[in-house]
Amino acid sequence: MKSSTNGKTTLGVEIAHIDMHGVWVAIGLTEYFMPFTEYPWFKNANISQIMNVQLLSQNHLYWPQLDVDLDVDCLENPQQYPLISKN
């Protein structure tokens, strides 16, 4: 007997790790590191604010409590976004 075709992937976004250097965010099966030096909006945020992340579309991350929007492309290709923040 053959099972039916697989459904669509339900993997979303989650915060995998937070430490004194930055935040690791997992999107599907890929994990990205966001160092506080390049993403200072997260440095003084509390854990619940960082953990409250939404994947609004395939390429759009949003932290509502911090009012931070990030395109996944800036995580995949940081060399194309050298001036992420001037803080």
C-alpha positions as CSV (number, residue, x, y, z in Angstrom):
1,M,0.0,0.0,0.0
2,K,1.3,3.4,-0.9
3,S,0.6,6.5,1.3
4,S,-0.7,9.7,-0.2
5,T,1.6,12.5,-1.3
6,N,3.3,14.5,1.4
7,G,1.6,17.7,2.5
8,K,3.2,21.1,2.5
9,T,6.0,21.8,4.9
10,T,4.8,23.3,8.2
11,L,8.2,24.3,9.5
12,G,8.2,28.0,10.4
13,V,10.5,30.2,12.5
14,E,11.9,29.8,16.0
15,I,14.6,31.2,18.1
16,A,17.1,28.4,18.5
17,H,19.5,30.1,20.9
18,I,20.4,33.4,22.6
19,D,23.7,34.2,24.3
20,M,25.9,37.2,25.0
21,H,27.0,37.4,21.4
22,G,23.7,37.3,19.6
23,V,20.6,35.3,18.5
24,W,20.3,32.1,16.4
25,V,17.1,32.0,14.4
26,A,15.9,28.8,12.7
27,I,13.7,29.1,9.6
28,G,12.6,25.7,8.4
29,L,15.8,23.6,8.4
30,T,18.2,26.5,8.1
31,E,19.7,28.3,11.1
32,Y,21.1,31.9,11.0
33,F,23.2,33.8,13.5
34,M,22.4,37.4,14.2
35,P,25.3,39.0,16.2
36,F,24.3,41.9,18.4
37,T,27.0,44.0,16.7
38,E,25.0,43.9,13.5
39,Y,21.5,43.6,14.9
40,P,21.6,45.9,18.0
41,W,17.8,46.0,18.3
42,F,18.0,42.6,20.1
43,K,20.8,43.4,22.5
44,N,18.7,45.0,25.2
45,A,15.5,43.2,24.4
46,N,14.1,40.7,26.9
47,I,13.9,37.0,26.1
48,S,10.1,37.1,25.6
49,Q,10.4,40.0,23.1
50,I,13.0,38.1,21.1
51,M,11.1,34.8,21.2
52,N,8.0,36.5,19.8
53,V,9.0,36.3,16.2
54,Q,6.6,35.7,13.2
55,L,7.3,34.5,9.7
56,L,4.9,36.8,7.8
57,S,5.9,35.3,4.5
58,Q,8.6,33.0,3.1
59,N,11.1,35.9,3.3
60,H,9.8,38.3,6.0
61,L,10.5,38.0,9.7
62,Y,8.8,40.3,12.2
63,W,9.2,40.9,15.9
64,P,6.0,42.9,16.9
65,Q,7.1,43.8,20.4
66,L,10.4,45.3,19.0
67,D,8.9,46.6,15.8
68,V,11.7,44.9,13.8
69,D,11.3,43.6,10.3
70,L,14.0,41.6,8.6
71,D,14.1,40.1,5.1
72,V,15.6,36.6,5.2
73,D,17.9,37.7,2.3
74,C,19.9,39.9,4.8
75,L,20.5,36.8,6.9
76,E,21.5,34.7,3.9
77,N,23.7,37.3,2.2
78,P,24.9,39.7,4.9
79,Q,27.7,40.9,2.6
80,Q,25.0,42.6,0.5
81,Y,23.8,44.6,3.5
82,P,27.0,46.1,5.0
83,L,25.2,48.9,6.8
84,I,22.5,47.0,8.7
85,S,22.7,49.5,11.6
86,K,24.7,52.5,12.6
87,N,24.1,52.0,16.3
